[in-house]
């Protein structure tokens, strides 16, 4: 009996197409779902960030008022700003001085993070106490510190006079030389707790075996700090620095509550000058030009900070 040698017919070339088509449709549905989930956040970002920025850019090249039609101004507002406006240069200088809150607050927060990360009793309580200043409303912080600095009933003047350090009280917020440093101290007090939490998280993410290996090799505590701790804390420090830059350019409420930009523009920042130009002087076109300059400075400083930090300080590696 002869065996059946009939061969099975080969599968048609398009047999795998249904599977590939199913995969493509599934991928298409996932992309649609992703964009649907992102749509609300993107819409809010577009409405309250991108569109106002573009509108300010347009205003900066126009003579514009709510009561009359817009006219082309060219670079008039920028010429007025850089050549004739002394208050702009004062506000710009104060903004850069206010940025000193970044390194000072980071140094204090790093010292506190190292302290509460060590094996001391009650470190959880210390973390809570230090962090408590950050959740407070900025307006409340301004009111508290305005009372502390008060010339007549302020706690600081009372303590200094009771200790015999001062004979006469100091008008911290009414004196040109002390107003800005006083506001900077209040800003540091509020933000240092938040920076401590960020740096503490970075410290706790450092593998302990690195310190054990360094100790076996005979590295001192100082050498371990500068060769292990600081390099691995670079992303956390960069994050704190960027947050501090953002705060220095947007710290309107604290300045407005404590000093209102005075005395004599001693605490005037770019953000407060923009507000006064727009809503006090009704110079919306000039305020638009100030906004564009502030935004350009902010982006430039953020890029410079990233470059000085190595170029990839904010990089996040996502596993496949």
MORA-V686445 format. One record per pair of residues at least 24 apart in sequence whose ideal C-beta (glycine too) atoms are under 6 Angstrom apart, sorted by the first residue. I is the first residue (numbers start at 1). J is the second residue. Records with the same first field share a line. If there is no record, write none. Layout:
BEGIN
I=J, J
END
This chain:
BEGIN
56=288, 291, 292
57=292
59=285, 288
60=288, 289, 292
62=285
63=285
64=284, 285
77=286, 289
78=289
87=265
90=265, 268
91=268, 269, 270, 273
94=268, 269
95=269, 270
98=248
99=248
101=184, 187, 188, 244
102=241, 244
104=188
105=188, 191, 192, 195
106=195, 240
108=192
109=192, 195, 196, 199
110=199
112=196
113=196, 199, 200, 203
117=200, 203
130=193, 196
131=193, 197
133=189, 190, 193
134=193, 194
138=253, 254
139=253, 257
141=190
142=254, 257, 258
145=186
146=258
149=173, 182
173=259
174=263
176=263, 264, 266
179=259, 266, 267
180=266, 267
183=258, 267
195=240
198=236, 239, 240
199=236
202=233, 236
206=232
234=309, 313
235=313
238=309, 313, 314
241=305
242=302
245=301
249=298
270=294
END
